[in-house]
Amino acid sequence: MNLVIAEHDNEILKSATLNAIGAAQRIGGETHVLVAGFDARSVAEQAAKVGGVSKVLLADAPHLSSQLAEN
């Protein structure tokens, strides 16, 4: 299983995430994507539509809005 941590702005999935998903697919196995943010459900929905993604995990909480590592 490969885990890709999504890069996004709580609205749009960034192209770097698509590149990472493609690399994970070349490694083989299932590809899961973690979307961490606040009000980021639309990003999770975008990630779920990417070919080859078998599961999307959404961590959605107010303290994740600034996307700081400390949180």
Predicted model as a PDB file, atoms N, CA, C, CB and O in Angstrom, pLDDT in the B-factor column:
MODEL        1                                                                  
ATOM      1  N   MET A   1       0.842  -1.172   0.000  1.00 94.00           N  
ATOM      2  CA  MET A   1       0.000   0.000   0.000  1.00 94.00           C  
ATOM      3  C   MET A   1       0.889   1.238   0.000  1.00 94.00           C  
ATOM      4  CB  MET A   1      -0.959  -0.003   1.215  1.00 94.00           C  
ATOM      5  O   MET A   1       1.875   1.308   0.734  1.00 94.00           O  
ATOM      6  N   ASN A   2       0.539   2.189  -0.811  1.00 96.00           N  
ATOM      7  CA  ASN A   2       1.242   3.467  -0.896  1.00 96.00           C  
ATOM      8  C   ASN A   2       0.335   4.559  -0.357  1.00 96.00           C  
ATOM      9  CB  ASN A   2       1.676   3.778  -2.360  1.00 96.00           C  
ATOM     10  O   ASN A   2      -0.854   4.608  -0.672  1.00 96.00           O  
ATOM     11  N   LEU A   3       0.910   5.437   0.463  1.00 97.00           N  
ATOM     12  CA  LEU A   3       0.149   6.559   1.003  1.00 97.00           C  
ATOM     13  C   LEU A   3       0.703   7.855   0.441  1.00 97.00           C  
ATOM     14  CB  LEU A   3       0.192   6.570   2.551  1.00 97.00           C  
ATOM     15  O   LEU A   3       1.890   8.149   0.578  1.00 97.00           O  
ATOM     16  N   VAL A   4      -0.166   8.624  -0.192  1.00 98.00           N  
ATOM     17  CA  VAL A   4       0.191   9.935  -0.724  1.00 98.00           C  
ATOM     18  C   VAL A   4      -0.500  10.984   0.137  1.00 98.00           C  
ATOM     19  CB  VAL A   4      -0.215  10.077  -2.240  1.00 98.00           C  
ATOM     20  O   VAL A   4      -1.712  10.927   0.345  1.00 98.00           O  
ATOM     21  N   ILE A   5       0.272  11.937   0.633  1.00 96.00           N  
ATOM     22  CA  ILE A   5      -0.303  13.038   1.397  1.00 96.00           C  
ATOM     23  C   ILE A   5      -0.597  14.173   0.417  1.00 96.00           C  
ATOM     24  CB  ILE A   5       0.663  13.509   2.552  1.00 96.00           C  
ATOM     25  O   ILE A   5       0.303  14.689  -0.246  1.00 96.00           O  
ATOM     26  N   ALA A   6      -1.860  14.547   0.340  1.00 96.00           N  
ATOM     27  CA  ALA A   6      -2.304  15.517  -0.662  1.00 96.00           C  
ATOM     28  C   ALA A   6      -1.799  16.919  -0.355  1.00 96.00           C  
ATOM     29  CB  ALA A   6      -3.823  15.525  -0.750  1.00 96.00           C  
ATOM     30  O   ALA A   6      -1.843  17.386   0.783  1.00 96.00           O  
ATOM     31  N   GLU A   7      -1.321  17.569  -1.401  1.00 95.00           N  
ATOM     32  CA  GLU A   7      -1.009  18.996  -1.318  1.00 95.00           C  
ATOM     33  C   GLU A   7      -2.211  19.737  -1.889  1.00 95.00           C  
ATOM     34  CB  GLU A   7       0.329  19.361  -2.096  1.00 95.00           C  
ATOM     35  O   GLU A   7      -2.671  19.438  -2.991  1.00 95.00           O  
ATOM     36  N   HIS A   8      -2.717  20.713  -1.124  1.00 95.00           N  
ATOM     37  CA  HIS A   8      -3.922  21.425  -1.531  1.00 95.00           C  
ATOM     38  C   HIS A   8      -4.027  22.733  -0.750  1.00 95.00           C  
ATOM     39  CB  HIS A   8      -5.185  20.548  -1.309  1.00 95.00           C  
ATOM     40  O   HIS A   8      -3.233  23.010   0.149  1.00 95.00           O  
ATOM     41  N   ASP A   9      -5.019  23.519  -1.116  1.00 92.00           N  
ATOM     42  CA  ASP A   9      -5.269  24.791  -0.421  1.00 92.00           C  
ATOM     43  C   ASP A   9      -6.661  24.803   0.222  1.00 92.00           C  
ATOM     44  CB  ASP A   9      -5.131  25.978  -1.403  1.00 92.00           C  
ATOM     45  O   ASP A   9      -7.276  25.860   0.365  1.00 92.00           O  
ATOM     46  N   ASN A  10      -7.144  23.635   0.602  1.00 92.00           N  
ATOM     47  CA  ASN A  10      -8.484  23.405   1.144  1.00 92.00           C  
ATOM     48  C   ASN A  10      -9.582  23.581   0.107  1.00 92.00           C  
ATOM     49  CB  ASN A  10      -8.736  24.337   2.297  1.00 92.00           C  
ATOM     50  O   ASN A  10     -10.765  23.532   0.446  1.00 92.00           O  
ATOM     51  N   GLU A  11      -9.210  23.786  -1.151  1.00 93.00           N  
ATOM     52  CA  GLU A  11     -10.194  23.906  -2.225  1.00 93.00           C  
ATOM     53  C   GLU A  11      -9.813  23.096  -3.456  1.00 93.00           C  
ATOM     54  CB  GLU A  11     -10.364  25.357  -2.608  1.00 93.00           C  
ATOM     55  O   GLU A  11     -10.661  22.449  -4.071  1.00 93.00           O  
ATOM     56  N   ILE A  12      -8.529  23.133  -3.812  1.00 96.00           N  
ATOM     57  CA  ILE A  12      -8.074  22.515  -5.055  1.00 96.00           C  
ATOM     58  C   ILE A  12      -6.910  21.573  -4.783  1.00 96.00           C  
ATOM     59  CB  ILE A  12      -7.665  23.588  -6.077  1.00 96.00           C  
ATOM     60  O   ILE A  12      -5.971  21.923  -4.069  1.00 96.00           O  
ATOM     61  N   LEU A  13      -6.976  20.379  -5.355  1.00 97.00           N  
ATOM     62  CA  LEU A  13      -5.889  19.412  -5.288  1.00 97.00           C  
ATOM     63  C   LEU A  13      -4.775  19.895  -6.216  1.00 97.00           C  
ATOM     64  CB  LEU A  13      -6.378  17.972  -5.682  1.00 97.00           C  
ATOM     65  O   LEU A  13      -5.014  20.138  -7.399  1.00 97.00           O  
ATOM     66  N   LYS A  14      -3.571  20.033  -5.690  1.00 97.00           N  
ATOM     67  CA  LYS A  14      -2.447  20.556  -6.472  1.00 97.00           C  
ATOM     68  C   LYS A  14      -1.877  19.486  -7.405  1.00 97.00           C  
ATOM     69  CB  LYS A  14      -1.344  21.079  -5.537  1.00 97.00           C  
ATOM     70  O   LYS A  14      -1.972  18.292  -7.121  1.00 97.00           O  
ATOM     71  N   SER A  15      -1.294  19.915  -8.505  1.00 96.00           N  
ATOM     72  CA  SER A  15      -0.759  18.987  -9.502  1.00 96.00           C  
ATOM     73  C   SER A  15       0.379  18.135  -8.961  1.00 96.00           C  
ATOM     74  CB  SER A  15      -0.283  19.750 -10.711  1.00 96.00           C  
ATOM     75  O   SER A  15       0.607  17.032  -9.459  1.00 96.00           O  
ATOM     76  N   ALA A  16       1.096  18.617  -7.957  1.00 96.00           N  
ATOM     77  CA  ALA A  16       2.177  17.814  -7.364  1.00 96.00           C  
ATOM     78  C   ALA A  16       1.612  16.522  -6.771  1.00 96.00           C  
ATOM     79  CB  ALA A  16       2.927  18.625  -6.271  1.00 96.00           C  
ATOM     80  O   ALA A  16       2.281  15.489  -6.779  1.00 96.00           O  
ATOM     81  N   THR A  17       0.389  16.582  -6.261  1.00 97.00           N  
ATOM     82  CA  THR A  17      -0.248  15.383  -5.720  1.00 97.00           C  
ATOM     83  C   THR A  17      -0.527  14.386  -6.830  1.00 97.00           C  
ATOM     84  CB  THR A  17      -1.549  15.740  -4.988  1.00 97.00           C  
ATOM     85  O   THR A  17      -0.358  13.182  -6.643  1.00 97.00           O  
ATOM     86  N   LEU A  18      -0.948  14.875  -7.973  1.00 97.00           N  
ATOM     87  CA  LEU A  18      -1.197  13.986  -9.107  1.00 97.00           C  
ATOM     88  C   LEU A  18       0.090  13.299  -9.538  1.00 97.00           C  
ATOM     89  CB  LEU A  18      -1.804  14.765 -10.285  1.00 97.00           C  
ATOM     90  O   LEU A  18       0.080  12.118  -9.887  1.00 97.00           O  
ATOM     91  N   ASN A  19       1.201  14.034  -9.516  1.00 97.00           N  
ATOM     92  CA  ASN A  19       2.494  13.442  -9.857  1.00 97.00           C  
ATOM     93  C   ASN A  19       2.875  12.362  -8.852  1.00 97.00           C  
ATOM     94  CB  ASN A  19       3.585  14.523  -9.913  1.00 97.00           C  
ATOM     95  O   ASN A  19       3.379  11.307  -9.235  1.00 97.00           O  
ATOM     96  N   ALA A  20       2.639  12.619  -7.571  1.00 97.00           N  
ATOM     97  CA  ALA A  20       2.959  11.640  -6.533  1.00 97.00           C  
ATOM     98  C   ALA A  20       2.082  10.396  -6.659  1.00 97.00           C  
ATOM     99  CB  ALA A  20       2.790  12.264  -5.143  1.00 97.00           C  
ATOM    100  O   ALA A  20       2.549   9.281  -6.427  1.00 97.00           O  
ATOM    101  N   ILE A  21       0.828  10.579  -7.021  1.00 97.00           N  
ATOM    102  CA  ILE A  21      -0.064   9.434  -7.229  1.00 97.00           C  
ATOM    103  C   ILE A  21       0.434   8.590  -8.388  1.00 97.00           C  
ATOM    104  CB  ILE A  21      -1.512   9.902  -7.491  1.00 97.00           C  
ATOM    105  O   ILE A  21       0.440   7.362  -8.312  1.00 97.00           O  
ATOM    106  N   GLY A  22       0.852   9.246  -9.461  1.00 96.00           N  
ATOM    107  CA  GLY A  22       1.397   8.524 -10.607  1.00 96.00           C  
ATOM    108  C   GLY A  22       2.632   7.725 -10.237  1.00 96.00           C  
ATOM    109  O   GLY A  22       2.791   6.587 -10.678  1.00 96.00           O  
ATOM    110  N   ALA A  23       3.506   8.309  -9.434  1.00 96.00           N  
ATOM    111  CA  ALA A  23       4.719   7.599  -8.991  1.00 96.00           C  
ATOM    112  C   ALA A  23       4.343   6.416  -8.102  1.00 96.00           C  
ATOM    113  CB  ALA A  23       5.672   8.560  -8.228  1.00 96.00           C  
ATOM    114  O   ALA A  23       4.933   5.342  -8.213  1.00 96.00           O  
ATOM    115  N   ALA A  24       3.366   6.613  -7.224  1.00 96.00           N  
ATOM    116  CA  ALA A  24       2.926   5.522  -6.346  1.00 96.00           C  
ATOM    117  C   ALA A  24       2.356   4.366  -7.160  1.00 96.00           C  
ATOM    118  CB  ALA A  24       1.875   6.029  -5.341  1.00 96.00           C  
ATOM    119  O   ALA A  24       2.562   3.204  -6.812  1.00 96.00           O  
ATOM    120  N   GLN A  25       1.657   4.669  -8.217  1.00 95.00           N  
ATOM    121  CA  GLN A  25       1.081   3.626  -9.064  1.00 95.00           C  
ATOM    122  C   GLN A  25       2.177   2.819  -9.749  1.00 95.00           C  
ATOM    123  CB  GLN A  25       0.144   4.240 -10.112  1.00 95.00           C  
ATOM    124  O   GLN A  25       2.028   1.613  -9.944  1.00 95.00           O  
ATOM    125  N   ARG A  26       3.276   3.473 -10.115  1.00 95.00           N  
ATOM    126  CA  ARG A  26       4.377   2.763 -10.749  1.00 95.00           C  
ATOM    127  C   ARG A  26       5.077   1.829  -9.765  1.00 95.00           C  
ATOM    128  CB  ARG A  26       5.375   3.754 -11.333  1.00 95.00           C  
ATOM    129  O   ARG A  26       5.653   0.821 -10.175  1.00 95.00           O  
ATOM    130  N   ILE A  27       5.035   2.150  -8.477  1.00 95.00           N  
ATOM    131  CA  ILE A  27       5.605   1.281  -7.455  1.00 95.00           C  
ATOM    132  C   ILE A  27       4.779   0.007  -7.342  1.00 95.00           C  
ATOM    133  CB  ILE A  27       5.674   2.005  -6.093  1.00 95.00           C  
ATOM    134  O   ILE A  27       5.312  -1.081  -7.125  1.00 95.00           O  
ATOM    135  N   GLY A  28       3.474   0.162  -7.494  1.00 93.00           N  
ATOM    136  CA  GLY A  28       2.567  -0.984  -7.422  1.00 93.00           C  
ATOM    137  C   GLY A  28       1.817  -1.033  -6.103  1.00 93.00           C  
ATOM    138  O   GLY A  28       2.200  -0.374  -5.136  1.00 93.00           O  
ATOM    139  N   GLY A  29       0.767  -1.801  -6.068  1.00 94.00           N  
ATOM    140  CA  GLY A  29      -0.061  -1.909  -4.878  1.00 94.00           C  
ATOM    141  C   GLY A  29      -1.138  -0.844  -4.870  1.00 94.00           C  
ATOM    142  O   GLY A  29      -1.232  -0.019  -5.778  1.00 94.00           O  
ATOM    143  N   GLU A  30      -1.953  -0.880  -3.817  1.00 96.00           N  
ATOM    144  CA  GLU A  30      -3.023   0.106  -3.685  1.00 96.00           C  
ATOM    145  C   GLU A  30      -2.439   1.476  -3.368  1.00 96.00           C  
ATOM    146  CB  GLU A  30      -4.024  -0.318  -2.592  1.00 96.00           C  
ATOM    147  O   GLU A  30      -1.405   1.591  -2.710  1.00 96.00           O  
ATOM    148  N   THR A  31      -3.118   2.509  -3.845  1.00 97.00           N  
ATOM    149  CA  THR A  31      -2.719   3.885  -3.549  1.00 97.00           C  
ATOM    150  C   THR A  31      -3.823   4.556  -2.748  1.00 97.00           C  
ATOM    151  CB  THR A  31      -2.422   4.682  -4.855  1.00 97.00           C  
ATOM    152  O   THR A  31      -4.965   4.668  -3.194  1.00 97.00           O  
ATOM    153  N   HIS A  32      -3.447   5.002  -1.540  1.00 98.00           N  
ATOM    154  CA  HIS A  32      -4.363   5.738  -0.672  1.00 98.00           C  
ATOM    155  C   HIS A  32      -3.885   7.183  -0.607  1.00 98.00           C  
ATOM    156  CB  HIS A  32      -4.440   5.098   0.763  1.00 98.00           C  
ATOM    157  O   HIS A  32      -2.684   7.447  -0.682  1.00 98.00           O  
ATOM    158  N   VAL A  33      -4.811   8.109  -0.470  1.00 98.00           N  
ATOM    159  CA  VAL A  33      -4.486   9.532  -0.395  1.00 98.00           C  
ATOM    160  C   VAL A  33      -5.038  10.091   0.912  1.00 98.00           C  
ATOM    161  CB  VAL A  33      -5.062  10.310  -1.624  1.00 98.00           C  
ATOM    162  O   VAL A  33      -6.205   9.885   1.244  1.00 98.00           O  
ATOM    163  N   LEU A  34      -4.186  10.801   1.647  1.00 97.00           N  
ATOM    164  CA  LEU A  34      -4.602  11.466   2.873  1.00 97.00           C  
ATOM    165  C   LEU A  34      -4.781  12.954   2.586  1.00 97.00           C  
ATOM    166  CB  LEU A  34      -3.567  11.236   4.017  1.00 97.00           C  
ATOM    167  O   LEU A  34      -3.855  13.628   2.135  1.00 97.00           O  
ATOM    168  N   VAL A  35      -5.981  13.453   2.853  1.00 96.00           N  
ATOM    169  CA  VAL A  35      -6.280  14.881   2.722  1.00 96.00           C  
ATOM    170  C   VAL A  35      -6.476  15.404   4.140  1.00 96.00           C  
ATOM    171  CB  VAL A  35      -7.563  15.147   1.810  1.00 96.00           C  
ATOM    172  O   VAL A  35      -7.415  14.997   4.824  1.00 96.00           O  
ATOM    173  N   ALA A  36      -5.601  16.301   4.587  1.00 94.00           N  
ATOM    174  CA  ALA A  36      -5.703  16.890   5.917  1.00 94.00           C  
ATOM    175  C   ALA A  36      -5.895  18.392   5.756  1.00 94.00           C  
ATOM    176  CB  ALA A  36      -4.438  16.572   6.784  1.00 94.00           C  
ATOM    177  O   ALA A  36      -5.105  19.052   5.082  1.00 94.00           O  
ATOM    178  N   GLY A  37      -6.937  18.930   6.369  1.00 94.00           N  
ATOM    179  CA  GLY A  37      -7.218  20.357   6.262  1.00 94.00           C  
ATOM    180  C   GLY A  37      -8.512  20.698   6.952  1.00 94.00           C  
ATOM    181  O   GLY A  37      -8.990  19.937   7.794  1.00 94.00           O  
ATOM    182  N   PHE A  38      -9.086  21.830   6.608  1.00 94.00           N  
ATOM    183  CA  PHE A  38     -10.351  22.273   7.177  1.00 94.00           C  
ATOM    184  C   PHE A  38     -11.289  22.650   6.040  1.00 94.00           C  
ATOM    185  CB  PHE A  38     -10.144  23.468   8.150  1.00 94.00           C  
ATOM    186  O   PHE A  38     -10.924  23.427   5.157  1.00 94.00           O  
ATOM    187  N   ASP A  39     -12.492  22.101   6.064  1.00 95.00           N  
ATOM    188  CA  ASP A  39     -13.450  22.255   4.964  1.00 95.00           C  
ATOM    189  C   ASP A  39     -12.834  21.790   3.654  1.00 95.00           C  
ATOM    190  CB  ASP A  39     -13.911  23.721   4.843  1.00 95.00           C  
ATOM    191  O   ASP A  39     -12.959  22.453   2.624  1.00 95.00           O  
ATOM    192  N   ALA A  40     -12.177  20.660   3.703  1.00 95.00           N  
ATOM    193  CA  ALA A  40     -11.439  20.140   2.551  1.00 95.00           C  
ATOM    194  C   ALA A  40     -12.142  18.957   1.893  1.00 95.00           C  
ATOM    195  CB  ALA A  40     -10.045  19.728   2.975  1.00 95.00           C  
ATOM    196  O   ALA A  40     -11.524  18.208   1.137  1.00 95.00           O  
ATOM    197  N   ARG A  41     -13.420  18.791   2.176  1.00 97.00           N  
ATOM    198  CA  ARG A  41     -14.148  17.661   1.595  1.00 97.00           C  
ATOM    199  C   ARG A  41     -14.102  17.693   0.061  1.00 97.00           C  
ATOM    200  CB  ARG A  41     -15.606  17.668   2.078  1.00 97.00           C  
ATOM    201  O   ARG A  41     -14.010  16.643  -0.574  1.00 97.00           O  
ATOM    202  N   SER A  42     -14.165  18.874  -0.527  1.00 97.00           N  
ATOM    203  CA  SER A  42     -14.126  18.956  -1.999  1.00 97.00           C  
ATOM    204  C   SER A  42     -12.784  18.458  -2.533  1.00 97.00           C  
ATOM    205  CB  SER A  42     -14.377  20.409  -2.471  1.00 97.00           C  
ATOM    206  O   SER A  42     -12.721  17.883  -3.620  1.00 97.00           O  
ATOM    207  N   VAL A  43     -11.723  18.677  -1.779  1.00 97.00           N  
ATOM    208  CA  VAL A  43     -10.403  18.163  -2.190  1.00 97.00           C  
ATOM    209  C   VAL A  43     -10.410  16.641  -2.130  1.00 97.00           C  
ATOM    210  CB  VAL A  43      -9.268  18.738  -1.284  1.00 97.00           C  
ATOM    211  O   VAL A  43      -9.893  15.983  -3.034  1.00 97.00           O  
ATOM    212  N   ALA A  44     -10.987  16.079  -1.082  1.00 98.00           N  
ATOM    213  CA  ALA A  44     -11.071  14.626  -0.961  1.00 98.00           C  
ATOM    214  C   ALA A  44     -11.885  14.043  -2.115  1.00 98.00           C  
ATOM    215  CB  ALA A  44     -11.696  14.230   0.393  1.00 98.00           C  
ATOM    216  O   ALA A  44     -11.537  12.990  -2.651  1.00 98.00           O  
ATOM    217  N   GLU A  45     -12.957  14.715  -2.496  1.00 98.00           N  
ATOM    218  CA  GLU A  45     -13.766  14.255  -3.619  1.00 98.00           C  
ATOM    219  C   GLU A  45     -12.978  14.305  -4.922  1.00 98.00           C  
ATOM    220  CB  GLU A  45     -15.032  15.097  -3.741  1.00 98.00           C  
ATOM    221  O   GLU A  45     -13.108  13.413  -5.761  1.00 98.00           O  
ATOM    222  N   GLN A  46     -12.156  15.349  -5.098  1.00 98.00           N  
ATOM    223  CA  GLN A  46     -11.306  15.431  -6.283  1.00 98.00           C  
ATOM    224  C   GLN A  46     -10.311  14.276  -6.305  1.00 98.00           C  
ATOM    225  CB  GLN A  46     -10.563  16.777  -6.324  1.00 98.00           C  
ATOM    226  O   GLN A  46     -10.094  13.653  -7.345  1.00 98.00           O  
ATOM    227  N   ALA A  47      -9.710  13.998  -5.154  1.00 98.00           N  
ATOM    228  CA  ALA A  47      -8.723  12.910  -5.068  1.00 98.00           C  
ATOM    229  C   ALA A  47      -9.364  11.563  -5.366  1.00 98.00           C  
ATOM    230  CB  ALA A  47      -8.073  12.881  -3.677  1.00 98.00           C  
ATOM    231  O   ALA A  47      -8.738  10.701  -5.984  1.00 98.00           O  
ATOM    232  N   ALA A  48     -10.597  11.376  -4.937  1.00 98.00           N  
ATOM    233  CA  ALA A  48     -11.288  10.108  -5.161  1.00 98.00           C  
ATOM    234  C   ALA A  48     -11.549   9.851  -6.644  1.00 98.00           C  
ATOM    235  CB  ALA A  48     -12.602  10.091  -4.397  1.00 98.00           C  
ATOM    236  O   ALA A  48     -11.717   8.703  -7.054  1.00 98.00           O  
ATOM    237  N   LYS A  49     -11.583  10.899  -7.436  1.00 97.00           N  
ATOM    238  CA  LYS A  49     -11.845  10.766  -8.869  1.00 97.00           C  
ATOM    239  C   LYS A  49     -10.590  10.475  -9.689  1.00 97.00           C  
ATOM    240  CB  LYS A  49     -12.492  12.021  -9.382  1.00 97.00           C  
ATOM    241  O   LYS A  49     -10.682  10.186 -10.883  1.00 97.00           O  
ATOM    242  N   VAL A  50      -9.421  10.550  -9.057  1.00 97.00           N  
ATOM    243  CA  VAL A  50      -8.166  10.311  -9.774  1.00 97.00           C  
ATOM    244  C   VAL A  50      -8.029   8.812 -10.016  1.00 97.00           C  
ATOM    245  CB  VAL A  50      -6.934  10.865  -8.973  1.00 97.00           C  
ATOM    246  O   VAL A  50      -8.193   8.007  -9.100  1.00 97.00           O  
ATOM    247  N   GLY A  51      -7.734   8.456 -11.236  1.00 94.00           N  
ATOM    248  CA  GLY A  51      -7.571   7.050 -11.582  1.00 94.00           C  
ATOM    249  C   GLY A  51      -6.480   6.379 -10.768  1.00 94.00           C  
ATOM    250  O   GLY A  51      -5.399   6.934 -10.574  1.00 94.00           O  
ATOM    251  N   GLY A  52      -6.780   5.177 -10.294  1.00 93.00           N  
ATOM    252  CA  GLY A  52      -5.798   4.409  -9.549  1.00 93.00           C  
ATOM    253  C   GLY A  52      -5.825   4.624  -8.048  1.00 93.00           C  
ATOM    254  O   GLY A  52      -5.145   3.906  -7.315  1.00 93.00           O  
ATOM    255  N   VAL A  53      -6.593   5.598  -7.572  1.00 97.00           N  
ATOM    256  CA  VAL A  53      -6.702   5.838  -6.134  1.00 97.00           C  
ATOM    257  C   VAL A  53      -7.761   4.885  -5.590  1.00 97.00           C  
ATOM    258  CB  VAL A  53      -7.066   7.344  -5.819  1.00 97.00           C  
ATOM    259  O   VAL A  53      -8.911   4.904  -6.029  1.00 97.00           O  
ATOM    260  N   SER A  54      -7.361   4.047  -4.624  1.00 97.00           N  
ATOM    261  CA  SER A  54      -8.303   3.064  -4.092  1.00 97.00           C  
ATOM    262  C   SER A  54      -9.001   3.532  -2.823  1.00 97.00           C  
ATOM    263  CB  SER A  54      -7.589   1.771  -3.819  1.00 97.00           C  
ATOM    264  O   SER A  54     -10.079   3.034  -2.498  1.00 97.00           O  
ATOM    265  N   LYS A  55      -8.405   4.484  -2.096  1.00 98.00           N  
ATOM    266  CA  LYS A  55      -9.038   4.979  -0.874  1.00 98.00           C  
ATOM    267  C   LYS A  55      -8.567   6.400  -0.595  1.00 98.00           C  
ATOM    268  CB  LYS A  55      -8.721   4.054   0.329  1.00 98.00           C  
ATOM    269  O   LYS A  55      -7.404   6.737  -0.820  1.00 98.00           O  
ATOM    270  N   VAL A  56      -9.481   7.225  -0.103  1.00 98.00           N  
ATOM    271  CA  VAL A  56      -9.145   8.585   0.314  1.00 98.00           C  
ATOM    272  C   VAL A  56      -9.488   8.713   1.794  1.00 98.00           C  
ATOM    273  CB  VAL A  56      -9.910   9.661  -0.546  1.00 98.00           C  
ATOM    274  O   VAL A  56     -10.602   8.401   2.214  1.00 98.00           O  
ATOM    275  N   LEU A  57      -8.525   9.173   2.571  1.00 98.00           N  
ATOM    276  CA  LEU A  57      -8.709   9.419   3.996  1.00 98.00           C  
ATOM    277  C   LEU A  57      -8.800  10.919   4.193  1.00 98.00           C  
ATOM    278  CB  LEU A  57      -7.545   8.804   4.847  1.00 98.00           C  
ATOM    279  O   LEU A  57      -7.970  11.667   3.675  1.00 98.00           O  
ATOM    280  N   LEU A  58      -9.804  11.367   4.936  1.00 97.00           N  
ATOM    281  CA  LEU A  58     -10.001  12.796   5.157  1.00 97.00           C  
ATOM    282  C   LEU A  58      -9.879  13.107   6.640  1.00 97.00           C  
ATOM    283  CB  LEU A  58     -11.374  13.255   4.617  1.00 97.00           C  
ATOM    284  O   LEU A  58     -10.642  12.589   7.454  1.00 97.00           O  
ATOM    285  N   ALA A  59      -8.921  13.949   6.985  1.00 95.00           N  
ATOM    286  CA  ALA A  59      -8.788  14.487   8.340  1.00 95.00           C  
ATOM    287  C   ALA A  59      -9.207  15.949   8.234  1.00 95.00           C  
ATOM    288  CB  ALA A  59      -7.297  14.325   8.922  1.00 95.00           C  
ATOM    289  O   ALA A  59      -8.467  16.777   7.703  1.00 95.00           O  
ATOM    290  N   ASP A  60     -10.383  16.258   8.737  1.00 94.00           N  
ATOM    291  CA  ASP A  60     -10.958  17.588   8.572  1.00 94.00           C  
ATOM    292  C   ASP A  60     -11.243  18.183   9.947  1.00 94.00           C  
ATOM    293  CB  ASP A  60     -12.254  17.534   7.713  1.00 94.00           C  
ATOM    294  O   ASP A  60     -12.122  17.706  10.664  1.00 94.00           O  
ATOM    295  N   ALA A  61     -10.496  19.230  10.315  1.00 93.00           N  
ATOM    296  CA  ALA A  61     -10.663  19.851  11.626  1.00 93.00           C  
ATOM    297  C   ALA A  61     -10.179  21.289  11.569  1.00 93.00           C  
ATOM    298  CB  ALA A  61      -9.901  19.063  12.716  1.00 93.00           C  
ATOM    299  O   ALA A  61      -9.282  21.603  10.787  1.00 93.00           O  
ATOM    300  N   PRO A  62     -10.753  22.172  12.382  1.00 92.00           N  
ATOM    301  CA  PRO A  62     -10.368  23.588  12.370  1.00 92.00           C  
ATOM    302  C   PRO A  62      -8.879  23.823  12.610  1.00 92.00           C  
ATOM    303  CB  PRO A  62     -11.156  24.329  13.409  1.00 92.00           C  
ATOM    304  O   PRO A  62      -8.288  24.714  12.001  1.00 92.00           O  
ATOM    305  N   HIS A  63      -8.267  23.029  13.495  1.00 89.00           N  
ATOM    306  CA  HIS A  63      -6.849  23.255  13.788  1.00 89.00           C  
ATOM    307  C   HIS A  63      -5.927  22.848  12.636  1.00 89.00           C  
ATOM    308  CB  HIS A  63      -6.459  22.493  15.035  1.00 89.00           C  
ATOM    309  O   HIS A  63      -4.723  23.097  12.696  1.00 89.00           O  
ATOM    310  N   LEU A  64      -6.470  22.234  11.604  1.00 89.00           N  
ATOM    311  CA  LEU A  64      -5.673  21.867  10.430  1.00 89.00           C  
ATOM    312  C   LEU A  64      -5.771  22.907   9.315  1.00 89.00           C  
ATOM    313  CB  LEU A  64      -6.117  20.511   9.903  1.00 89.00           C  
ATOM    314  O   LEU A  64      -5.199  22.714   8.242  1.00 89.00           O  
ATOM    315  N   SER A  65      -6.483  23.997   9.552  1.00 83.00           N  
ATOM    316  CA  SER A  65      -6.701  24.995   8.508  1.00 83.00           C  
ATOM    317  C   SER A  65      -5.423  25.699   8.072  1.00 83.00           C  
ATOM    318  CB  SER A  65      -7.690  26.014   8.983  1.00 83.00           C  
ATOM    319  O   SER A  65      -5.293  26.053   6.900  1.00 83.00           O  
ATOM    320  N   SER A  66      -4.481  25.909   8.977  1.00 77.00           N  
ATOM    321  CA  SER A  66      -3.253  26.615   8.607  1.00 77.00           C  
ATOM    322  C   SER A  66      -2.183  25.688   8.057  1.00 77.00           C  
ATOM    323  CB  SER A  66      -2.707  27.355   9.798  1.00 77.00           C  
ATOM    324  O   SER A  66      -1.136  26.152   7.607  1.00 77.00           O  
ATOM    325  N   GLN A  67      -2.433  24.372   8.087  1.00 71.00           N  
ATOM    326  CA  GLN A  67      -1.539  23.367   7.533  1.00 71.00           C  
ATOM    327  C   GLN A  67      -0.131  23.453   8.090  1.00 71.00           C  
ATOM    328  CB  GLN A  67      -1.494  23.493   6.047  1.00 71.00           C  
ATOM    329  O   GLN A  67       0.847  23.339   7.351  1.00 71.00           O  
ATOM    330  N   LEU A  68      -0.031  23.658   9.408  1.00 68.00           N  
ATOM    331  CA  LEU A  68       1.247  23.665  10.086  1.00 68.00           C  
ATOM    332  C   LEU A  68       1.584  22.270  10.581  1.00 68.00           C  
ATOM    333  CB  LEU A  68       1.238  24.659  11.245  1.00 68.00           C  
ATOM    334  O   LEU A  68       0.696  21.533  11.010  1.00 68.00           O  
ATOM    335  N   ALA A  69       2.840  21.904  10.526  1.00 68.00           N  
ATOM    336  CA  ALA A  69       3.275  20.583  10.975  1.00 68.00           C  
ATOM    337  C   ALA A  69       2.968  20.358  12.446  1.00 68.00           C  
ATOM    338  CB  ALA A  69       4.762  20.408  10.728  1.00 68.00           C  
ATOM    339  O   ALA A  69       2.708  19.226  12.855  1.00 68.00           O  
ATOM    340  N   GLU A  70       2.994  21.399  13.236  1.00 65.00           N  
ATOM    341  CA  GLU A  70       2.762  21.266  14.673  1.00 65.00           C  
ATOM    342  C   GLU A  70       1.383  20.716  14.981  1.00 65.00           C  
ATOM    343  CB  GLU A  70       2.940  22.600  15.355  1.00 65.00           C  
ATOM    344  O   GLU A  70       1.192  20.063  16.007  1.00 65.00           O  
ATOM    345  N   ASN A  71       0.437  20.966  14.126  1.00 59.00           N  
ATOM    346  CA  ASN A  71      -0.933  20.495  14.371  1.00 59.00           C  
ATOM    347  C   ASN A  71      -1.081  19.058  13.944  1.00 59.00           C  
ATOM    348  CB  ASN A  71      -1.954  21.365  13.635  1.00 59.00           C  
ATOM    349  O   ASN A  71      -2.163  18.484  14.072  1.00 59.00           O  
TER     350      ASN A  71                                                      
ENDMDL                                                                          
END                                                                             
